[in-house]
């Protein structure tokens, strides 16, 4: 469905900026969102629903299960005809991801994970980066601040989910953000990374929780387990300066 709209395959696409934050959205985002909501809610009627492109209904908080969906993560790459976008679906149970699916059709990649059962890409079991030194760690980035120039830049897809999945596939060693992010952006990919053996936390090293009343968290850190504490130590001061009080 998304590929039938993707400019990279020569198709025309209507897109615009959202009023509340000026982030991009397209007709493909909405079409995929409607399809997934219809099909997933029919598959599991007892589950709640939280998506980037749907109105949030608070009754999801009272349900034991909740679908967390980003119909197209990396919309900027999608609109520009680039391949760095993906469709992200996770089923949350007790504030933790239980099942994850991440599909990047323009790349021919299908990722999946189930809690306690490992993670796969295109049917092949994944093993995350096991790097032991922070210096030289591979980071998906377009540029690095001066204090991080001992790290090594690798390809950066627009989709944060795909960047996280790169750690799961041992194509990157570290992904970190120092901004507010939404649960639907990362729920699926963080389960894939964790099941592949990566360390996953917020920017302060704390565990992530999902299906919260406020579906945001400040900062994200996904990396090889042996460099997790060094990464937290490096970004802790910056995170404290950037995070609003109480985050």
C-alpha positions as CSV (number, residue, x, y, z in Angstrom):
1,X,0.0,0.0,0.0
2,X,2.8,2.4,0.9
3,X,4.8,1.4,-2.1
4,X,1.9,2.4,-4.4
5,X,2.3,5.9,-3.1
6,X,6.1,6.1,-2.8
7,X,7.7,8.8,-5.1
8,X,10.9,6.6,-5.2
9,X,8.9,4.2,-7.4
10,X,7.7,7.0,-9.6
11,X,4.3,7.6,-8.0
12,X,2.8,11.0,-7.3
13,X,2.1,11.9,-3.6
14,X,0.2,14.6,-1.7
15,X,1.9,15.7,1.4
16,X,1.7,18.6,3.8
17,X,2.9,19.9,7.2
18,X,0.9,19.2,10.4
19,X,-0.6,22.3,12.0
20,X,0.6,21.5,15.6
21,X,4.3,20.9,14.9
22,X,4.9,21.4,11.2
23,X,6.2,17.8,10.8
24,X,5.4,16.2,7.4
25,X,2.5,13.9,6.7
26,X,1.3,12.4,3.5
27,X,-1.8,10.6,2.1
28,X,0.2,7.4,2.4
29,X,0.6,7.8,6.2
30,X,-3.2,8.2,6.6
31,X,-4.1,5.4,4.2
32,X,-1.7,2.9,5.9
33,X,-2.9,4.0,9.4
34,X,-6.6,3.4,8.5
35,X,-5.8,0.0,7.1
36,X,-3.8,-1.1,10.1
37,X,-6.3,0.2,12.6
38,X,-9.1,-1.7,10.9
39,X,-7.2,-5.0,10.5
40,X,-5.4,-5.0,13.9
41,X,-8.4,-4.0,15.9
42,X,-10.4,-6.7,14.2
43,X,-7.6,-9.2,14.9
44,X,-7.6,-8.3,18.6
45,X,-10.7,-6.3,19.6
46,X,-9.7,-6.2,23.3
47,X,-6.6,-4.2,22.6
48,X,-6.3,-0.4,22.8
49,X,-4.9,1.7,19.9
50,X,-2.3,4.4,19.8
51,X,-0.9,5.8,16.6
52,X,0.9,8.8,15.3
53,X,-1.9,9.5,12.8
54,X,-5.0,8.8,15.0
55,X,-6.8,10.7,17.7
56,X,-5.7,9.4,21.1
57,X,-8.5,7.7,23.1
58,X,-7.7,7.5,26.8
59,X,-9.6,4.2,27.3
60,X,-6.4,2.5,25.9
61,X,-5.0,3.1,29.4
62,X,-7.6,0.7,30.9
63,X,-6.8,-2.2,28.6
64,X,-4.3,-4.9,29.2
65,X,-3.0,-4.8,25.6
66,X,-2.4,-1.9,23.2
67,X,-1.3,-1.6,19.6
68,X,1.4,1.0,19.1
69,X,1.7,2.0,15.4
70,X,3.7,4.4,13.3
71,X,2.2,3.9,9.8
72,X,5.2,5.5,8.1
73,X,8.2,6.3,10.3
74,X,10.7,8.4,8.4
75,X,8.1,10.4,6.4
76,X,10.7,12.9,5.2
77,X,12.6,10.1,3.4
78,X,9.3,8.6,2.1
79,X,8.3,12.0,0.6
80,X,11.7,12.5,-1.0
81,X,11.7,9.1,-2.6
82,X,14.5,7.7,-0.4
83,X,14.5,4.3,1.2
84,X,15.0,5.2,4.9
85,X,11.4,4.7,6.0
86,X,9.5,1.9,7.6
87,X,6.1,0.8,9.0
88,X,6.2,0.1,12.7
89,X,3.8,-2.1,14.7
90,X,4.1,-3.2,18.3
91,X,1.7,-4.9,20.7
92,X,2.2,-3.7,24.3
93,X,1.4,-5.7,27.4
94,X,1.9,-4.3,30.9
95,X,3.8,-1.3,29.5
96,X,6.3,-3.5,27.6
97,X,6.5,-4.5,24.0
98,X,5.3,-8.1,23.5
99,X,5.4,-8.5,19.7
100,X,7.1,-6.3,17.1
101,X,7.0,-6.0,13.4
102,X,9.0,-3.5,11.4
103,X,8.7,-3.5,7.6
104,X,11.0,-1.4,5.2
105,X,9.6,-2.5,1.8
106,X,11.7,-0.1,-0.2
107,X,14.8,-1.9,1.3
108,X,13.3,-5.4,1.1
109,X,13.6,-5.8,4.9
110,X,11.1,-7.4,7.3
111,X,12.0,-7.4,10.9
112,X,10.2,-9.2,13.7
113,X,10.6,-10.0,17.4
114,X,8.6,-11.6,20.2
115,X,9.5,-11.1,23.8
116,X,11.8,-13.9,25.0
117,X,12.2,-15.5,21.6
118,X,14.8,-13.4,19.8
119,X,14.6,-11.1,16.7
120,X,14.9,-11.8,13.0
121,X,15.4,-9.9,9.8
122,X,14.1,-11.6,6.7
123,X,14.0,-14.9,8.6
124,X,17.6,-14.7,9.8
125,X,18.3,-14.5,13.6
126,X,19.9,-11.3,14.7
127,X,22.8,-10.7,17.1
128,X,23.4,-7.1,18.2
129,X,26.7,-5.3,18.3
130,X,29.0,-6.5,21.1
131,X,31.4,-3.6,20.9
132,X,33.3,-3.1,24.2
133,X,34.8,0.4,23.7
134,X,32.8,3.6,23.2
135,X,35.5,5.3,21.1
136,X,35.1,4.3,17.5
137,X,31.5,3.1,17.9
138,X,29.4,3.2,14.7
139,X,26.6,5.8,14.9
140,X,24.0,6.5,12.2
141,X,24.5,10.3,11.8
142,X,24.9,13.1,9.3
143,X,27.3,14.9,11.6
144,X,28.7,14.7,15.1
145,X,29.3,17.4,17.8
146,X,32.9,18.1,18.6
147,X,32.7,16.0,21.9
148,X,31.6,13.0,19.9
149,X,34.1,13.0,17.1
150,X,35.8,9.9,18.4
151,X,32.7,8.0,17.1
152,X,32.4,6.7,13.5
153,X,29.5,7.9,11.3
154,X,27.5,5.3,9.2
155,X,24.5,5.7,7.0
156,X,21.5,7.4,8.7
157,X,18.0,6.6,7.5
158,X,15.4,9.1,8.4
159,X,13.4,6.5,10.3
160,X,14.5,6.3,14.0
161,X,13.1,2.7,14.0
162,X,15.5,1.7,11.3
163,X,18.4,3.3,13.0
164,X,17.6,1.3,16.2
165,X,17.3,-1.8,14.1
166,X,20.8,-1.2,12.7
167,X,22.1,-1.9,16.2
168,X,20.1,-5.1,16.3
169,X,21.7,-6.2,13.1
170,X,25.3,-5.2,14.1
171,X,25.3,-2.5,11.5
172,X,25.7,0.2,14.1
173,X,26.9,0.2,17.8
174,X,25.0,3.2,19.2
175,X,21.9,5.2,18.7
176,X,21.2,8.1,21.0
177,X,18.7,11.0,21.0
178,X,18.5,14.0,23.3
179,X,14.9,15.2,22.6
180,X,11.3,14.2,23.3
181,X,10.2,11.2,21.3
182,X,6.9,9.4,21.0
183,X,6.3,5.8,21.9
184,X,5.1,4.8,18.5
185,X,8.4,5.8,16.9
186,X,10.4,3.3,18.9
187,X,8.3,0.6,20.5
188,X,8.7,-2.0,17.8
189,X,12.4,-1.4,17.1
190,X,13.4,-1.3,20.7
191,X,12.0,-4.8,21.2
192,X,13.8,-6.0,18.1
193,X,17.0,-4.5,19.5
194,X,16.6,-5.9,23.0
195,X,15.8,-9.4,21.7
196,X,18.9,-9.2,19.5
197,X,20.9,-8.5,22.7
198,X,21.3,-4.7,22.7
199,X,20.9,-2.5,25.7
200,X,17.9,-0.2,25.6
201,X,17.0,2.8,27.9
202,X,16.1,6.4,27.9
203,X,18.9,9.1,27.8
204,X,19.4,8.7,31.6
205,X,19.8,5.0,31.5
206,X,16.3,4.2,32.8
207,X,14.0,1.5,31.4
208,X,11.4,2.6,28.9
209,X,7.6,2.2,29.5
210,X,4.9,2.2,26.9
211,X,1.1,2.9,26.8
212,X,1.5,5.8,29.3
213,X,-0.9,8.6,29.6
214,X,1.7,10.9,28.1
215,X,3.1,8.8,25.2
216,X,6.5,10.5,25.3
217,X,10.0,10.0,26.8
218,X,13.0,12.2,26.9
219,X,15.9,10.7,25.0
220,X,16.7,7.3,23.9
221,X,19.8,5.1,24.1
222,X,20.2,1.8,22.2
223,X,23.7,0.3,22.1
224,X,26.0,-2.6,22.6
225,X,25.6,-3.7,26.3
226,X,29.3,-3.2,27.2
227,X,29.3,0.5,26.2
228,X,25.9,1.4,27.7
229,X,27.2,2.9,30.9
230,X,29.9,4.8,29.2
231,X,27.3,6.2,26.8
232,X,25.0,7.2,29.6
233,X,28.0,8.9,31.4
234,X,28.9,10.8,28.2
235,X,25.4,12.2,27.5
236,X,24.1,12.6,31.1
237,X,25.1,16.2,31.5
238,X,23.7,17.2,28.1
239,X,20.5,15.3,28.8
240,X,20.1,17.0,32.2
241,X,20.6,20.4,30.6
242,X,18.1,19.8,27.7
243,X,15.4,17.9,29.5
244,X,12.6,19.9,31.2
245,X,12.6,19.7,35.0
246,X,11.0,16.5,36.1
247,X,11.6,14.5,32.9
